[in-house]
Amino acid sequence: METTLQGVGVSHGVAVGEVRHMVTAVLEPPAEQIAPDDAEKEQQRARRALEAVAADLLARGNLAGGEAQAVLEAQAMMAQDPELLSDVERRIAVGSTAERSVYDALTAYRGLLAQAGEYLAGRVADLDDVRNRIVARLTGVPMPGIPDSATPFVLVARDLAPADTALLDTTLVLGFVTEEGGPTSHSAILARSLGVPAVVALPGATELAESTVVAVDGSSGEVVVAPTAEERVQLEAAAEERRAAMEAAKGPGSTSDGHRVPLLANIGGPSEVAAALDAGAEGVGLYRTEFLFLEDGRAAPSRERQVEAYRSVLEAFPDGRVVVRVLDAGADKPLEFLSPSDEPNPALGVRGLRALLDHPEVLQGQLAALAEASDGLPVHLEVMAPMVADRVDARAFAEACRAAGLHAKFGAMVEVPAAALRARSLLREVEFLSLGTNDLAQYAFAADRQVGAVSRLQDPWQPALLDLVAYAAEAAGEEERSCGVCGEAAADPAMACVLVGLGVTSLSMGASAIPMVRATLAKHTRAQCERAAAAARRADSAAEARRAAQAVLSGE
């Protein structure tokens, strides 16, 4: 095995320790048949197991508290789903055992989630954990979980379920490495909240031998196998330097020569406000309101429920800027009452603003709720539409905002290459732009965000993607309008410098990334950022672009 492995760093810091592997997942139960007379007894066993697992998850959530509690409560709801119980009981009625019925039912749901887009696919590990816990209870085998150890260790797993991550003993688990997962998975989110160094999406992680000493760099994503004393010193020194830089960089985001770059947080609802404030966010750059609508999925939330959720976020930033994205449904976030069910390619169909314009009552209801929620508050409210393709879209959204009596700036997300190329045209109708780099890359490279085989084309360092960002930022600058980035690219400190060099005026990211981005910007001048951006755009690949930019930023 190579001595240095590269994954995705999702939680800052360095951990050095021996490898301990996660207790293996429950084995697939055999496909045995039961006698018809045993069906009722098996159904009772299944019901008790589902109830017990749900209760255990809720208890773990109560112990963990905070963000972890909400995650575990969501898992408990999976176990309590009446449709799941009906499916399990139906399978038992035709001769399957309780454990096999649970396994098959949840495996079927797993397949649906895996195909349902990035957000729902990210919950597959949660569903697997619920399945394994129920099957383990039914078969009497030990629950999957954290291994026992008398000494601190680095935890290695294929993936981690929230129930395990939420209650990690940070005096024993120095850090963790997973083969699967991503920066937005629940395990990554909880690792950041616990302050545990973590690396995810590391190919071959589970092949690391038990008891091997590894050094995990949660910033760079590197895992050094059997590090030498010198390598340990270098890694720990680099981590200490990063910690010191983050502690020293306080206040509003800016470059070292005073060019202001507001650093904002991406949030999915009121529960994430506290983390944003703790990280020093200057406001919210992306409030993903779709999570509120996904709570039910069969109907839009009531106006009262919307007003309550929006106002609690707006009140948290009385002097800041809050950018609300109206409902972004369709493709990877289908909603029963809004999304067409028969589209051959939903990612290229009626999603985002297109779906809202087909259902104007939903858009008007949301805009009216935002108007009511913001009434009397000093916050700087901005509202933007997803999937804006041209000036016609931009005009339709602006007119809807005005019709709702909304006192806010109206903006457009740039996720479609046409919008980047014709940004100046959009700005004739709206007052600001916000670049969603994830979708912009997907559409620019014809590379589905869910297909691992084309993941290299989803790299935000791709020079063609940087060109599109530059076109939009340049147009906004000439029109004296703001142009922010709210995609995951903003959370990469080096990329943040490049984006500033391209002319981006604000950066929005997960709250945990803000301190490091703030510290990195504070070390570089605006001119350095511009040179780094130019060097990256001259490259011919994402890897070359990253190296070229980092060379400029490091002064090489």
C-alpha positions as CSV (number, residue, x, y, z in Angstrom):
1,M,0.0,0.0,0.0
2,E,1.2,3.5,-0.7
3,T,2.5,5.5,2.2
4,T,0.4,8.6,1.5
5,L,-3.3,8.2,0.6
6,Q,-5.5,11.0,-0.6
7,G,-9.1,11.4,0.4
8,V,-11.3,14.4,1.2
9,G,-10.6,16.3,4.4
10,V,-13.9,17.2,6.1
11,S,-12.8,18.2,9.6
12,H,-9.7,20.1,10.4
13,G,-6.8,18.9,12.6
14,V,-4.3,16.0,12.7
15,A,-4.7,12.7,14.4
16,V,-2.0,10.1,14.8
17,G,-2.9,6.6,16.1
18,E,-3.4,2.9,15.5
19,V,-6.1,1.8,13.1
20,R,-9.2,0.1,14.6
21,H,-11.8,-1.1,12.2
22,M,-15.5,-0.6,12.7
23,V,-17.4,-3.7,13.8
24,T,-18.6,-5.2,10.5
25,A,-22.1,-4.8,9.2
26,V,-24.7,-7.4,9.8
27,L,-24.5,-10.3,7.3
28,E,-27.4,-10.9,4.9
29,P,-29.9,-13.2,6.6
30,P,-30.7,-16.4,4.7
31,A,-33.8,-16.5,2.5
32,E,-35.7,-19.1,4.7
33,Q,-39.4,-19.8,4.5
34,I,-41.8,-20.0,7.4
35,A,-44.9,-21.9,7.9
36,P,-48.2,-19.9,7.3
37,D,-49.1,-20.4,11.0
38,D,-45.9,-18.6,12.1
39,A,-46.6,-15.4,10.1
40,E,-48.4,-13.5,12.9
41,K,-45.6,-14.3,15.4
42,E,-43.0,-13.2,12.9
43,Q,-44.9,-10.0,12.3
44,Q,-44.9,-9.3,16.0
45,R,-41.2,-9.9,16.2
46,A,-40.6,-7.4,13.4
47,R,-42.8,-4.8,15.0
48,R,-41.0,-5.1,18.4
49,A,-37.6,-4.9,16.7
50,L,-38.5,-1.7,14.7
51,E,-39.9,-0.1,17.9
52,A,-36.8,-1.0,19.9
53,V,-34.4,0.3,17.3
54,A,-36.4,3.6,17.0
55,A,-36.4,4.0,20.8
56,D,-32.6,3.3,21.0
57,L,-31.9,5.9,18.3
58,L,-34.1,8.5,20.1
59,A,-32.3,7.8,23.4
60,R,-28.9,8.2,21.7
61,G,-30.1,11.5,20.3
62,N,-31.2,12.7,23.7
63,L,-27.7,11.9,25.0
64,A,-25.9,13.5,22.1
65,G,-28.1,16.7,21.9
66,G,-27.6,19.5,19.4
67,E,-27.3,18.8,15.7
68,A,-26.8,15.0,16.3
69,Q,-30.1,14.8,18.0
70,A,-32.0,16.0,14.9
71,V,-30.1,13.5,12.7
72,L,-30.8,10.6,15.0
73,E,-34.5,11.6,15.3
74,A,-34.7,11.5,11.5
75,Q,-33.2,7.9,11.6
76,A,-35.7,6.9,14.2
77,M,-38.5,8.1,11.9
78,M,-37.2,5.7,9.2
79,A,-37.7,2.8,11.6
80,Q,-41.1,4.1,12.6
81,D,-42.3,4.6,9.0
82,P,-45.7,2.9,8.7
83,E,-45.1,2.1,5.0
84,L,-41.9,0.2,6.0
85,L,-43.9,-1.8,8.6
86,S,-46.6,-2.6,6.0
87,D,-44.0,-3.8,3.5
88,V,-42.3,-6.0,6.1
89,E,-45.6,-7.5,7.2
90,R,-46.6,-8.2,3.6
91,R,-43.3,-10.0,2.9
92,I,-43.8,-12.1,6.1
93,A,-47.3,-12.9,5.1
94,V,-46.0,-14.6,1.9
95,G,-43.5,-16.8,3.8
96,S,-40.4,-14.7,4.6
97,T,-38.8,-14.5,8.0
98,A,-38.9,-11.3,10.0
99,E,-35.2,-10.6,9.5
100,R,-35.2,-11.4,5.8
101,S,-38.3,-9.3,5.3
102,V,-36.7,-6.3,7.1
103,Y,-33.5,-6.8,5.1
104,D,-35.3,-7.0,1.7
105,A,-37.7,-4.1,2.4
106,L,-35.0,-1.7,3.5
107,T,-32.6,-2.8,0.7
108,A,-35.4,-1.9,-1.8
109,Y,-35.7,1.5,-0.2
110,R,-31.9,1.9,-0.3
111,G,-31.9,1.4,-4.0
112,L,-34.6,4.1,-4.5
113,L,-32.6,6.5,-2.3
114,A,-29.3,5.8,-4.2
115,Q,-31.0,6.8,-7.5
116,A,-32.9,9.8,-6.1
117,G,-30.2,12.4,-6.3
118,E,-27.4,13.8,-4.3
119,Y,-29.3,14.9,-1.2
120,L,-31.3,11.7,-0.7
121,A,-28.4,9.5,-1.8
122,G,-26.4,11.0,1.0
123,R,-28.8,9.4,3.4
124,V,-28.1,5.8,2.2
125,A,-25.6,5.2,5.1
126,D,-28.3,6.3,7.6
127,L,-30.8,3.8,6.1
128,D,-28.2,1.0,6.0
129,D,-27.6,1.6,9.7
130,V,-31.3,1.3,10.6
131,R,-31.5,-1.9,8.6
132,N,-28.4,-3.4,10.2
133,R,-29.6,-2.5,13.7
134,I,-33.0,-4.1,13.2
135,V,-31.6,-7.3,11.6
136,A,-29.0,-7.5,14.4
137,R,-31.7,-7.3,17.1
138,L,-33.8,-10.0,15.3
139,T,-30.9,-12.4,14.8
140,G,-29.3,-11.8,18.2
141,V,-25.8,-10.8,16.9
142,P,-23.9,-7.8,18.2
143,M,-24.9,-4.4,17.0
144,P,-22.6,-2.7,14.4
145,G,-20.6,-0.1,16.2
146,I,-17.4,1.4,17.5
147,P,-14.8,-1.2,18.5
148,D,-13.7,-1.6,22.1
149,S,-10.2,-0.4,22.8
150,A,-8.2,0.4,26.0
151,T,-6.1,3.0,24.1
152,P,-6.9,5.9,21.8
153,F,-7.2,5.0,18.1
154,V,-8.1,6.1,14.5
155,L,-11.4,4.6,13.5
156,V,-11.6,3.2,9.9
157,A,-14.8,2.2,8.3
158,R,-16.5,1.8,4.9
159,D,-18.9,4.5,6.1
160,L,-20.1,5.8,9.5
161,A,-23.7,6.0,10.6
162,P,-24.9,9.0,12.6
163,A,-25.8,6.8,15.6
164,D,-22.2,5.9,15.9
165,T,-20.6,9.3,15.0
166,A,-22.9,11.2,17.3
167,L,-21.7,9.4,20.5
168,L,-18.0,9.1,19.6
169,D,-15.8,9.2,22.7
170,T,-13.4,11.8,21.6
171,T,-10.9,10.8,24.3
172,L,-10.6,7.4,22.5
173,V,-11.4,8.2,18.9
174,L,-8.6,10.5,17.8
175,G,-10.0,10.8,14.2
176,F,-11.7,8.7,11.6
177,V,-11.3,7.7,8.0
178,T,-14.0,6.3,5.7
179,E,-13.9,4.8,2.3
180,E,-17.3,6.2,1.3
181,G,-19.2,9.4,2.2
182,G,-18.6,13.0,1.2
183,P,-18.3,16.4,2.7
184,T,-22.0,16.8,3.1
185,S,-22.7,13.3,4.6
186,H,-24.0,13.2,8.2
187,S,-20.8,11.6,9.5
188,A,-18.8,14.5,8.1
189,I,-21.1,17.1,9.5
190,L,-21.0,15.5,12.9
191,A,-17.3,15.1,12.8
192,R,-16.9,18.8,12.4
193,S,-19.3,19.5,15.2
194,L,-17.3,17.2,17.5
195,G,-14.0,18.7,16.4
196,V,-12.6,15.3,15.3
197,P,-10.1,15.2,12.4
198,A,-11.7,13.2,9.6
199,V,-11.1,12.1,6.0
200,V,-13.8,10.6,3.8
201,A,-14.0,9.1,0.3
202,L,-10.5,7.5,0.7
203,P,-10.1,4.7,-1.8
204,G,-8.9,1.5,-0.1
205,A,-9.4,2.8,3.4
206,T,-10.8,-0.5,4.6
207,E,-7.6,-2.3,3.4
208,L,-5.6,-0.6,6.1
209,A,-4.3,-3.3,8.4
210,E,-5.6,-3.4,12.0
211,S,-3.1,-1.7,14.4
212,T,-1.2,0.1,11.6
213,V,-0.2,3.6,12.8
214,V,-1.6,6.3,10.5
215,A,-1.5,10.1,10.5
216,V,-4.8,11.7,9.4
217,D,-4.8,15.3,8.2
218,G,-8.4,16.4,8.2
219,S,-7.6,19.6,6.3
220,S,-5.6,18.3,3.3
221,G,-7.4,14.9,3.2
222,E,-4.0,13.0,3.4
223,V,-3.6,9.8,5.4
224,V,0.1,8.9,5.9
225,V,0.6,5.2,6.6
226,A,3.3,4.4,9.2
227,P,4.5,8.0,9.4
228,T,8.1,8.7,10.3
229,A,8.9,10.8,13.3
230,E,9.8,13.6,10.9
231,E,6.5,13.3,9.0
232,R,4.6,13.4,12.3
233,V,6.4,16.6,13.3
234,Q,5.7,18.2,10.0
235,L,2.0,17.3,10.0
236,E,1.5,18.5,13.6
237,A,3.4,21.7,12.9
238,A,1.2,22.4,9.9
239,A,-1.9,21.7,11.9
240,E,-0.7,24.0,14.7
241,E,0.0,26.7,12.2
242,R,-3.5,26.4,10.8
243,R,-5.0,26.5,14.3
244,A,-3.1,29.6,15.1
245,A,-4.0,31.3,11.9
246,M,-7.7,30.6,12.5
247,E,-7.6,32.0,16.0
248,A,-5.8,35.1,14.8
249,A,-8.1,35.8,12.0
250,K,-11.2,37.4,13.5
251,G,-13.9,39.8,12.3
252,P,-15.2,40.3,8.7
253,G,-13.6,38.4,5.9
254,S,-11.0,40.3,3.9
255,T,-7.7,39.9,2.1
256,S,-4.5,41.1,3.7
257,D,-4.6,44.5,2.0
258,G,-8.2,45.2,3.2
259,H,-10.3,44.1,0.3
260,R,-13.6,43.0,1.9
261,V,-15.0,39.6,1.1
262,P,-18.1,38.8,3.3
263,L,-18.1,35.2,4.5
264,L,-21.5,33.8,4.8
265,A,-23.0,30.4,5.8
266,N,-25.0,27.9,3.9
267,I,-27.8,26.6,6.1
268,G,-30.8,24.3,5.7
269,G,-32.9,25.7,8.5
270,P,-33.0,27.3,11.9
271,S,-31.2,24.5,13.6
272,E,-28.0,25.4,11.8
273,V,-28.0,29.1,12.8
274,A,-26.1,28.5,16.1
275,A,-23.1,26.9,14.2
276,A,-23.1,29.7,11.7
277,L,-22.9,32.4,14.5
278,D,-20.2,30.4,16.4
279,A,-18.1,30.4,13.2
280,G,-18.4,34.1,12.8
281,A,-20.6,34.1,9.7
282,E,-21.5,37.6,8.5
283,G,-24.9,36.3,7.4
284,V,-26.5,33.6,5.4
285,G,-25.5,33.2,1.7
286,L,-27.7,30.3,1.0
287,Y,-30.8,29.3,3.0
288,R,-32.0,26.1,1.4
289,T,-35.7,26.3,2.0
290,E,-36.4,23.0,0.3
291,F,-35.6,21.1,3.5
292,L,-38.7,22.7,5.1
293,F,-40.8,21.5,2.2
294,L,-39.2,18.0,2.3
295,E,-40.5,17.5,5.9
296,D,-43.7,16.3,4.5
297,G,-43.2,16.1,0.7
298,R,-46.8,15.6,-0.1
299,A,-47.9,19.2,0.4
300,A,-46.3,22.6,0.9
301,P,-45.9,23.6,4.6
302,S,-48.5,26.0,5.9
303,R,-47.9,29.8,5.7
304,E,-47.6,29.9,9.5
305,R,-44.9,27.1,9.5
306,Q,-42.9,28.9,6.8
307,V,-43.1,32.3,8.5
308,E,-41.9,30.8,11.8
309,A,-38.9,29.1,10.1
310,Y,-37.9,32.1,8.1
311,R,-38.3,34.7,10.9
312,S,-36.2,32.7,13.3
313,V,-33.3,32.8,10.8
314,L,-33.8,36.4,9.9
315,E,-33.8,37.5,13.6
316,A,-30.5,35.8,14.1
317,F,-28.7,38.2,11.8
318,P,-30.2,41.7,12.6
319,D,-27.4,43.6,10.9
320,G,-26.4,40.9,8.4
321,R,-27.4,39.7,5.0
322,V,-29.6,36.7,4.6
323,V,-30.0,35.2,1.1
324,V,-33.0,32.9,0.8
325,R,-33.3,30.5,-2.1
326,V,-36.9,29.8,-3.0
327,L,-37.9,26.2,-3.2
328,D,-35.5,24.2,-5.4
329,A,-37.4,21.1,-6.1
330,G,-37.1,18.5,-8.9
331,A,-34.2,16.2,-10.1
332,D,-32.5,15.1,-6.9
333,K,-35.1,16.6,-4.6
334,P,-38.5,15.5,-6.0
335,L,-41.7,16.6,-4.3
336,E,-44.9,14.7,-4.9
337,F,-47.0,17.8,-5.2
338,L,-44.7,19.7,-7.5
339,S,-42.3,17.5,-9.5
340,P,-43.4,15.7,-12.7
341,S,-43.3,11.9,-12.2
342,D,-42.7,10.9,-15.8
343,E,-39.7,12.9,-16.9
344,P,-37.0,10.9,-18.8
345,N,-34.2,13.2,-17.4
346,P,-35.4,15.3,-14.4
347,A,-32.0,17.1,-14.1
348,L,-32.7,18.6,-17.5
349,G,-36.5,19.0,-17.0
350,V,-38.9,20.9,-14.9
351,R,-36.9,21.7,-11.8
352,G,-36.2,24.8,-9.7
353,L,-37.8,28.0,-10.9
354,R,-39.4,26.1,-13.8
355,A,-41.4,24.0,-11.4
356,L,-42.4,27.1,-9.4
357,L,-43.6,28.9,-12.5
358,D,-45.7,25.9,-13.3
359,H,-47.2,26.1,-9.8
360,P,-47.4,29.9,-9.1
361,E,-49.5,29.3,-6.0
362,V,-46.5,27.6,-4.3
363,L,-44.1,30.4,-5.3
364,Q,-46.6,33.2,-4.3
365,G,-47.2,31.4,-1.0
366,Q,-43.5,31.2,-0.2
367,L,-42.8,34.8,-1.2
368,A,-45.8,36.1,0.9
369,A,-44.5,34.1,3.9
370,L,-41.0,35.7,3.4
371,A,-42.6,39.2,3.2
372,E,-44.5,38.6,6.5
373,A,-41.4,37.0,8.2
374,S,-39.2,40.0,7.3
375,D,-41.7,42.7,8.2
376,G,-40.2,45.1,10.7
377,L,-36.8,43.5,10.9
378,P,-33.6,45.4,10.0
379,V,-32.0,42.4,8.3
380,H,-30.8,42.8,4.7
381,L,-33.0,40.2,3.0
382,E,-32.2,38.9,-0.5
383,V,-34.3,36.3,-2.3
384,M,-33.0,34.3,-5.3
385,A,-34.4,31.8,-7.8
386,P,-32.7,28.5,-8.7
387,M,-32.2,27.2,-12.3
388,V,-32.5,30.6,-14.0
389,A,-31.6,30.1,-17.7
390,D,-32.3,33.4,-19.3
391,R,-33.7,36.9,-19.0
392,V,-37.2,35.6,-19.4
393,D,-36.8,33.5,-16.3
394,A,-35.2,36.4,-14.4
395,R,-38.0,38.7,-15.3
396,A,-40.7,36.2,-14.3
397,F,-39.1,35.8,-10.9
398,A,-38.7,39.5,-10.3
399,E,-42.3,40.2,-11.2
400,A,-43.5,37.5,-8.8
401,C,-41.4,39.0,-6.0
402,R,-42.9,42.5,-6.7
403,A,-46.4,41.0,-6.9
404,A,-45.9,39.5,-3.4
405,G,-45.0,42.9,-1.9
406,L,-41.6,41.6,-1.0
407,H,-39.1,44.3,0.2
408,A,-35.9,42.6,-0.7
409,K,-33.3,42.3,-3.4
410,F,-34.2,39.8,-6.1
411,G,-31.5,37.6,-7.5
412,A,-30.7,34.7,-9.7
413,M,-28.6,31.6,-9.2
414,V,-26.1,30.9,-12.0
415,E,-26.2,27.1,-12.3
416,V,-26.8,26.9,-16.1
417,P,-23.9,27.8,-18.4
418,A,-26.3,30.0,-20.5
419,A,-26.9,32.1,-17.4
420,A,-23.1,32.6,-16.9
421,L,-22.5,33.5,-20.5
422,R,-25.5,36.0,-20.5
423,A,-25.1,37.2,-17.0
424,R,-25.3,40.9,-18.1
425,S,-28.7,40.2,-19.6
426,L,-30.0,38.6,-16.4
427,L,-28.8,41.7,-14.4
428,R,-31.2,43.8,-16.4
429,E,-34.0,42.1,-14.4
430,V,-32.4,41.1,-11.1
431,E,-30.1,42.8,-8.6
432,F,-27.5,40.1,-7.8
433,L,-26.1,36.8,-8.9
434,S,-25.1,33.7,-6.8
435,L,-23.1,31.0,-8.4
436,G,-24.0,27.4,-7.6
437,T,-20.7,25.7,-8.6
438,N,-22.0,22.1,-8.1
439,D,-24.8,22.3,-10.7
440,L,-22.8,24.7,-12.9
441,A,-20.2,22.0,-13.2
442,Q,-22.8,19.3,-13.8
443,Y,-24.3,21.2,-16.7
444,A,-21.1,22.6,-18.2
445,F,-19.5,19.2,-18.4
446,A,-22.6,17.0,-19.0
447,A,-21.4,15.1,-15.9
448,D,-24.1,13.8,-13.6
449,R,-23.3,14.7,-9.9
450,Q,-24.4,11.2,-8.9
451,V,-22.1,9.2,-11.3
452,G,-18.7,8.4,-9.8
453,A,-17.2,7.5,-13.2
454,V,-17.4,11.2,-14.2
455,S,-16.5,12.7,-10.9
456,R,-13.3,14.3,-12.2
457,L,-15.5,16.6,-14.3
458,Q,-17.2,17.7,-11.1
459,D,-14.0,19.2,-9.7
460,P,-14.4,22.9,-9.1
461,W,-10.8,23.5,-10.2
462,Q,-11.7,22.6,-13.8
463,P,-10.5,25.6,-15.9
464,A,-13.6,25.7,-18.0
465,L,-15.7,26.1,-14.8
466,L,-13.4,28.9,-13.7
467,D,-14.0,30.6,-17.0
468,L,-17.8,30.5,-16.5
469,V,-17.3,32.0,-13.0
470,A,-15.1,34.7,-14.4
471,Y,-17.7,35.6,-17.1
472,A,-20.5,36.0,-14.6
473,A,-18.3,37.9,-12.0
474,E,-17.0,40.3,-14.7
475,A,-20.5,41.1,-15.9
476,A,-21.7,41.8,-12.4
477,G,-18.7,44.0,-11.7
478,E,-19.4,46.1,-14.8
479,E,-23.0,46.4,-13.8
480,E,-22.0,47.3,-10.2
481,R,-23.9,44.3,-8.8
482,S,-22.8,41.6,-6.4
483,C,-21.8,38.1,-7.5
484,G,-21.3,35.5,-4.8
485,V,-20.5,31.8,-4.7
486,C,-22.6,29.5,-2.6
487,G,-21.4,26.2,-3.9
488,E,-19.0,23.8,-2.1
489,A,-16.1,25.3,-3.9
490,A,-16.2,28.3,-1.6
491,A,-15.2,26.0,1.4
492,D,-11.8,25.2,-0.2
493,P,-9.4,27.9,1.2
494,A,-7.2,28.0,-1.9
495,M,-10.2,28.0,-4.2
496,A,-11.7,30.8,-2.1
497,C,-8.7,33.0,-3.0
498,V,-9.0,32.1,-6.7
499,L,-12.7,33.0,-6.6
500,V,-11.9,36.4,-5.1
501,G,-9.3,36.8,-7.8
502,L,-12.0,36.1,-10.4
503,G,-14.1,38.9,-9.1
504,V,-16.5,37.1,-6.8
505,T,-17.8,39.5,-4.1
506,S,-18.9,37.1,-1.3
507,L,-18.4,33.5,-0.3
508,S,-20.9,31.2,1.3
509,M,-20.1,27.8,2.7
510,G,-20.8,25.3,5.5
511,A,-20.2,27.1,8.8
512,S,-17.3,24.9,9.8
513,A,-15.2,26.0,6.8
514,I,-15.5,29.7,7.6
515,P,-12.6,30.1,10.1
516,M,-10.1,28.4,7.7
517,V,-11.2,30.4,4.7
518,R,-11.1,33.6,6.7
519,A,-7.6,32.9,7.9
520,T,-6.4,32.0,4.3
521,L,-7.8,35.1,2.7
522,A,-6.2,37.2,5.5
523,K,-2.7,35.9,4.4
524,H,-3.0,37.0,0.7
525,T,-3.5,40.3,-1.1
526,R,-6.1,40.8,-3.7
527,A,-3.4,41.0,-6.3
528,Q,-2.1,37.6,-5.3
529,C,-5.6,36.2,-5.6
530,E,-5.9,37.7,-9.1
531,R,-2.6,36.2,-10.1
532,A,-3.6,32.8,-8.7
533,A,-6.9,33.0,-10.6
534,A,-5.1,33.8,-13.9
535,A,-2.6,31.0,-13.4
536,A,-5.5,28.5,-12.7
537,R,-7.4,29.6,-15.9
538,R,-4.3,29.1,-18.0
539,A,-4.1,25.4,-17.0
540,D,-5.5,22.5,-19.0
541,S,-6.8,20.3,-16.1
542,A,-8.2,20.6,-12.6
543,A,-5.0,19.2,-11.1
544,E,-2.8,21.6,-13.0
545,A,-5.0,24.5,-12.1
546,R,-4.8,23.7,-8.4
547,R,-1.1,23.4,-8.5
548,A,-0.7,26.6,-10.4
549,A,-2.8,28.6,-8.0
550,Q,-1.2,27.1,-4.9
551,A,2.2,27.9,-6.4
552,V,1.2,31.6,-6.7
553,L,-0.4,31.7,-3.3
554,S,2.7,30.1,-1.6
555,G,5.0,32.6,-3.3
556,E,6.9,30.0,-5.4
